[in-house]
Amino acid sequence: MPNGQSPKSENRLRIGFVHRFDARSVRSWSGTFLFMAKALEKQVGEVVYLGPDNSSRTKFIIDNTARVNRLWFRLTGKTLITDHNRVLSNRLARFFKQRLKEERCDILFAPAASVEIASLKTSLPIVYSSDTTWADVIDYYPEFSSLSALSKLEGEKIEAAAIRRADAIAYPSEWAASSAREHYKADPAKIHRLAFGANLDVVPTRDQALQHPLTSSIRLLMVGVDWERKGGAIALECLQSLLASGIDAFLTVVGCTPPASAEHPRMHVIPFLNKNDSEDRAKISRLFLDAHFLLLPTRAEAMGIVTCEASAHGLPALVTDTGGTRGALNPGVNGFLLPLNARGADYAEKIISVIASPARYADLVLSSRDEFERSLNWDAWGRAMLSLMERVLNRKIQQTERMESASPASIDEPKHQDVVSSLTAEVTHS
């Protein structure tokens, strides 16, 4: 199938999108679900939204879990149980089982949905996607640093069950993939690396993205909702180090409000820009285009989609080498990785070394945009997902055929795999 073309509409695969939240909302997983769904529609087939689950039963479980947690936290300082628990998982399994009776699907896609699929009983193949594993987030993200022994155990069982249940698993980074293989002993054959894309409704043209001329003033950009976790203090140190070195520098912070102690005349703060608003989207894009470097000195990160967005704008990124950030940052291509213990002076030193050669910086801008066009876009992800789903479906068909040859079906029994085989062949040869 030529790049960018969709499968023929009359025989497109029906992909059941499994998640308890509304995948069509930009608020769900920071809009990543929506961009995934759009890519599946464009590259793979018809998306059937099986969620959201707004039922009173599910709401009752979630509300009561929250109430118990508030009390338990006041008593012990720990979270008794997270949403990664078997009660919620069993309830969601019943919900999606009923939805699958109402909707015809050929394959299920379950992003960040370990709780949803851990207990789900269905003959349909499942492709599970996530940017991390439960084992990786425990004591890594701040919100997972005060869990009770029970909550850790429940989450571990949910993750292990989801990994076993999935027919294929797609991760954007080796960090997450290796955790599935090594910690959860997942079959390496079903683990796949698929880079995520930039969550941009409007992608700047290549010509626009390559316009980052070095001037007498170096503009830095930091984007994130959590000043502490995103390393805001280090970004400010970087600004101060550049100024102390005689570099005329300016830092723009978007998405959060630094503490009063972090104020600086050369730091401009924009607490919030709404990606749902066309004017605000244009402002965000302009900030990317006007900057010379993106700073992401994050303390904990599953991937960092903002790096993909920066690359779309031809903006090199300086990122902490932690978690799954290598899933979006190719060192020396679309930026540089610095160790977790690096401080602002280290980031400033890297910037000074790059801008010392305008030709080197121009090459970095070019290769950043090239990296976006090569792999950090949702079309590339969608094409890779098409190939993955085809393999999963073909493997499922072969397994079913082997089972039927051992125990022949009734002549009148409908054969789902024949339908899937026909659809897959149509997609493959479109």
C-alpha positions in Angstrom: 0.0 0.0 0.0 1.5 3.4 -0.9 2.5 5.6 2.0 -0.3 7.9 3.3 -3.1 6.0 1.6 -6.0 4.3 3.5 -7.2 0.7 3.0 -10.2 0.4 0.7 -13.2 1.6 2.7 -15.6 -1.2 1.7 -13.5 -4.0 3.4 -11.5 -2.2 6.0 -10.6 -3.9 9.2 -12.7 -3.0 12.2 -10.4 -2.1 15.1 -12.0 -2.1 18.6 -10.4 0.7 20.6 -10.3 -0.4 24.2 -10.1 2.1 27.0 -12.4 3.2 29.7 -11.9 6.9 28.9 -13.1 8.6 25.8 -10.4 8.1 23.1 -11.9 11.0 21.1 -11.1 13.5 23.8 -7.9 15.6 23.7 -7.9 15.3 27.4 -7.4 11.5 27.3 -3.7 10.7 27.7 -2.8 14.3 26.6 -4.5 13.7 23.3 -2.4 10.7 22.3 -5.4 8.3 22.1 -7.0 10.7 19.6 -3.9 10.9 17.4 -3.5 7.1 17.6 -7.2 6.7 16.5 -6.7 9.1 13.6 -3.6 7.2 12.5 -5.5 3.9 12.6 -8.3 5.3 10.6 -6.0 6.6 8.0 -3.5 3.7 7.7 -5.3 0.6 9.0 -9.1 0.5 9.1 -12.2 1.6 10.8 -12.0 2.5 14.5 -14.8 1.2 16.7 -14.8 3.1 20.0 -15.7 0.6 22.7 -15.4 3.2 25.5 -15.9 5.3 27.4 -17.4 3.4 30.4 -19.5 6.0 32.2 -21.7 3.4 33.9 -22.8 3.8 37.4 -21.1 0.6 38.5 -17.7 1.6 37.3 -18.2 5.1 38.8 -19.2 3.5 42.1 -15.9 1.5 42.2 -13.7 4.5 41.3 -15.5 6.8 43.7 -15.3 4.4 46.6 -11.7 3.6 45.9 -10.9 7.3 46.0 -12.7 7.7 49.4 -10.9 4.8 50.9 -7.6 6.1 49.6 -8.2 9.5 51.2 -8.8 8.0 54.6 -5.9 5.5 54.3 -3.5 8.2 53.2 -4.5 10.4 56.2 -3.8 7.4 58.5 -0.7 6.0 56.9 0.7 8.4 54.4 0.3 5.8 51.7 -2.1 5.0 48.8 -3.9 1.8 49.7 -5.1 0.9 46.2 -4.7 2.4 42.8 -6.9 2.0 39.7 -4.7 -1.0 38.9 -6.8 -3.4 40.9 -8.7 -6.6 40.2 -12.1 -5.3 41.2 -12.0 -2.5 38.6 -10.4 -4.8 36.1 -13.1 -7.4 36.4 -15.8 -4.8 36.1 -14.2 -3.3 32.9 -13.9 -6.8 31.5 -17.7 -7.3 31.8 -18.3 -3.9 30.3 -16.1 -4.5 27.2 -17.4 -8.1 26.8 -20.9 -6.6 26.5 -19.7 -3.9 24.1 -18.1 -6.6 21.9 -21.5 -8.3 21.6 -22.9 -5.0 20.3 -20.1 -4.2 17.9 -18.3 -6.4 15.3 -14.6 -6.1 15.5 -11.7 -7.9 13.9 -9.0 -7.0 16.2 -8.6 -5.0 19.5 -6.2 -2.1 20.1 -5.7 -1.4 23.8 -3.3 1.6 24.5 -2.4 2.2 28.2 -5.2 -0.3 29.0 -3.7 -3.0 31.1 -6.6 -2.7 33.6 -9.1 -3.0 30.8 -7.6 -6.2 29.2 -6.2 -8.1 32.1 -9.4 -9.9 32.8 -11.0 -9.6 29.4 -12.1 -12.9 27.8 -12.4 -12.7 24.1 -11.3 -14.8 21.1 -10.3 -11.6 19.3 -6.6 -10.8 19.0 -5.4 -7.9 21.2 -2.6 -5.4 20.4 -1.6 -3.7 23.7 0.4 -0.5 23.6 2.0 1.5 26.4 4.9 3.8 27.1 5.9 2.0 30.3 5.2 -0.9 32.6 4.0 -1.1 36.2 7.4 -2.2 37.4 9.0 0.8 35.8 6.8 3.5 37.3 7.0 2.2 40.9 9.2 4.6 42.9 10.1 6.3 39.7 7.3 8.8 39.3 6.5 10.8 42.4 2.9 9.7 42.5 4.0 6.1 42.6 6.4 6.5 45.5 4.0 6.1 48.4 2.0 3.0 47.5 1.0 0.3 50.0 2.3 -3.3 49.6 -1.2 -4.2 48.5 -1.4 -1.6 45.8 2.0 -2.6 44.4 1.0 -6.3 44.3 -2.4 -5.5 42.6 -0.7 -3.4 40.0 1.9 -6.1 39.4 -0.8 -8.8 38.8 -2.7 -6.5 36.5 0.3 -5.7 34.3 1.5 -9.3 34.2 -2.0 -10.5 33.2 -2.3 -7.8 30.5 1.1 -8.8 29.0 0.2 -12.4 29.0 -3.2 -11.7 27.4 -1.9 -9.5 24.6 -1.1 -11.1 21.3 1.4 -8.3 20.5 2.7 -5.4 22.5 4.1 -2.1 21.1 6.3 0.2 23.1 8.0 3.4 22.0 11.2 2.8 23.9 13.7 0.0 24.8 13.3 1.0 28.4 9.7 -0.2 28.5 10.3 -3.1 26.1 13.1 -4.5 28.2 11.0 -4.3 31.3 8.3 -6.5 29.6 10.9 -9.0 28.5 13.1 -9.1 31.6 10.8 -8.4 34.5 7.6 -9.9 33.2 9.2 -12.6 31.1 7.1 -11.7 28.0 7.8 -13.6 24.9 10.3 -11.5 23.0 8.5 -12.4 19.7 5.5 -10.3 20.7 7.4 -7.2 21.9 7.7 -4.5 19.2 9.2 -1.0 19.1 6.9 1.6 17.6 7.9 5.3 18.1 5.1 7.6 19.0 4.4 10.8 17.0 4.0 14.5 17.6 0.6 15.5 18.9 0.1 18.3 16.4 -3.1 19.1 14.6 -1.1 21.4 12.2 2.4 20.5 11.4 4.7 23.3 10.2 6.0 23.0 6.6 9.6 21.8 6.2 10.6 25.3 5.1 9.1 26.8 8.2 10.8 24.2 10.5 14.2 24.9 9.0 14.2 28.6 9.8 16.1 28.8 13.1 18.8 31.3 12.3 21.4 31.9 15.0 21.3 35.5 16.2 22.9 37.4 19.0 20.2 36.1 21.4 19.7 32.4 22.2 16.1 31.5 23.0 15.3 28.5 25.1 11.9 26.8 25.5 10.6 24.6 28.3 7.1 23.0 28.0 5.6 21.0 30.8 2.8 21.1 33.5 5.1 20.1 36.4 7.9 22.5 37.2 9.6 20.1 39.6 9.4 16.9 37.7 10.2 18.5 34.4 13.4 19.9 35.9 12.4 23.6 35.8 15.1 24.5 38.3 17.8 23.0 36.0 16.4 24.9 33.0 16.6 28.2 35.0 20.2 27.3 36.0 21.0 26.8 32.3 19.7 30.3 31.6 21.8 31.7 34.4 24.9 29.9 33.3 24.5 31.1 29.7 24.1 34.7 30.9 27.2 34.3 33.2 29.2 33.1 30.1 28.2 36.3 28.2 25.6 34.7 26.1 22.5 36.8 25.6 19.9 34.2 26.5 16.1 34.1 27.1 14.0 31.3 28.6 10.2 30.8 27.9 8.4 28.4 30.2 5.0 27.1 29.0 2.4 25.1 30.9 3.3 25.7 34.6 3.9 28.3 37.2 7.4 28.3 38.8 7.7 29.1 42.5 8.2 32.7 43.4 11.9 32.0 44.3 12.4 31.0 40.6 11.6 34.4 39.1 14.1 35.9 36.7 13.9 38.9 34.4 15.1 36.8 31.5 12.5 34.1 32.0 9.0 34.6 30.6 6.2 32.3 32.0 3.1 31.4 30.1 1.1 29.3 32.7 -1.3 27.8 30.2 -2.0 27.6 26.5 -5.0 25.6 25.3 -4.3 23.1 22.5 -8.0 23.0 21.8 -8.0 26.7 20.9 -6.7 27.5 17.4 -5.1 30.7 18.5 -3.3 29.1 21.4 -2.1 26.2 19.1 -0.6 28.8 16.7 1.1 30.5 19.7 2.6 27.2 20.8 3.9 26.5 17.3 5.3 30.0 17.0 7.2 29.5 20.3 8.8 26.2 18.9 9.7 28.0 15.7 11.2 31.0 17.4 13.3 29.0 19.9 16.8 27.6 19.4 16.7 24.7 21.9 14.0 22.8 23.8 15.0 22.1 27.4 13.6 18.9 29.0 15.8 18.2 32.0 13.1 15.9 33.3 13.5 13.9 36.5 11.1 11.1 35.3 9.7 10.5 31.8 8.1 7.6 30.0 8.9 9.1 26.6 8.5 12.8 26.1 6.2 13.5 23.2 7.2 17.2 23.4 10.5 16.1 21.9 8.6 14.8 18.9 6.8 18.1 18.6 10.1 20.0 18.9 11.6 17.9 16.0 8.5 18.6 13.9 9.5 22.3 14.2 13.2 21.6 13.5 14.0 22.4 17.1 16.9 20.5 18.7 16.2 19.2 22.2 18.4 18.8 25.3 16.9 16.0 27.3 17.7 14.0 30.4 18.7 10.4 29.7 16.2 8.8 32.0 13.2 6.4 31.6 12.0 6.2 28.0 13.4 9.5 26.6 15.5 7.6 24.1 12.3 6.6 22.5 12.0 10.2 21.1 15.6 11.5 21.2 18.2 10.2 18.9 21.5 11.6 20.3 23.3 13.9 17.9 20.4 13.8 15.4 17.5 15.7 17.0 19.3 16.8 20.1 21.4 15.5 22.9 20.9 13.4 26.1 22.5 14.5 29.3 22.9 12.3 32.5 20.4 12.5 35.3 22.9 14.3 37.5 23.6 17.0 35.0 22.9 20.5 36.2 22.2 23.7 34.4 25.8 24.5 33.7 26.1 21.2 31.8 23.2 22.0 29.6 24.7 25.5 29.0 28.0 24.0 28.1 26.4 21.7 25.5 24.5 24.7 24.0 27.7 26.8 23.8 29.6 24.0 22.1 26.9 23.7 19.4 26.3 27.3 18.7 30.1 27.9 18.4 29.6 26.5 14.9 26.6 27.9 13.0 27.0 25.2 10.4 26.8 22.5 13.1 23.7 24.0 14.5 22.1 24.3 11.0 22.8 20.6 10.5 21.2 19.8 13.8 18.0 21.7 12.8 17.9 19.8 9.6 18.4 16.4 11.1 15.8 17.2 13.8 13.2 17.8 11.1 14.4 14.7 9.2 14.0 12.6 12.3 10.4 13.8 12.7 9.6 13.0 9.1 11.3 9.6 9.3 9.9 8.2 12.5 8.4 10.7 15.0 5.0 11.2 13.2 1.7 9.3 13.6 1.6 8.3 9.9 4.8 6.3 10.4 3.4 4.8 13.6 0.1 3.9 11.7 2.0 2.1 8.9 4.0 0.2 11.4 0.8 -0.7 13.3 -0.8 -1.9 10.0 2.1 -4.3 9.5 1.9 -5.5 13.1 -1.8 -6.1 13.1 -1.5 -8.0 9.8 1.0 -10.3 11.4 -1.1 -10.8 14.5 -4.2 -11.6 12.4 -2.3 -14.0 10.2 -0.9 -15.8 13.2 -4.3 -16.0 14.8 -5.7 -17.5 11.6 -3.0 -20.1 11.4 -3.5 -21.1 15.1 -7.3 -21.4 14.5 -6.7 -23.6 11.4 -4.4 -25.9 13.3 -7.0 -26.2 16.1 -9.7 -27.0 13.5 -7.6 -29.6 11.8 -7.3 -31.4 15.1 -11.0 -31.0 15.9 -13.1 -30.3 12.7 -15.9 -27.7 13.1 -19.5 -28.4 12.1 -20.1 -27.6 8.5 -22.7 -25.0 9.5 -20.4 -23.3 12.1 -19.4 -19.7 11.0 -15.7 -19.4 10.7 -14.6 -15.9 11.9 -11.1 -16.5 10.6 -12.4 -16.7 7.0 -13.8 -13.2 7.4 -10.6 -11.9 9.0 -8.5 -13.6 6.3 -10.5 -11.9 3.6 -10.2 -8.5 5.2 -6.5 -8.9 5.8 -5.9 -9.9 2.2 -7.8 -6.8 1.1 -5.8 -4.5 3.3 -2.5 -6.1 2.3 -3.0 -5.8 -1.4 -4.7 -2.4 -1.4 
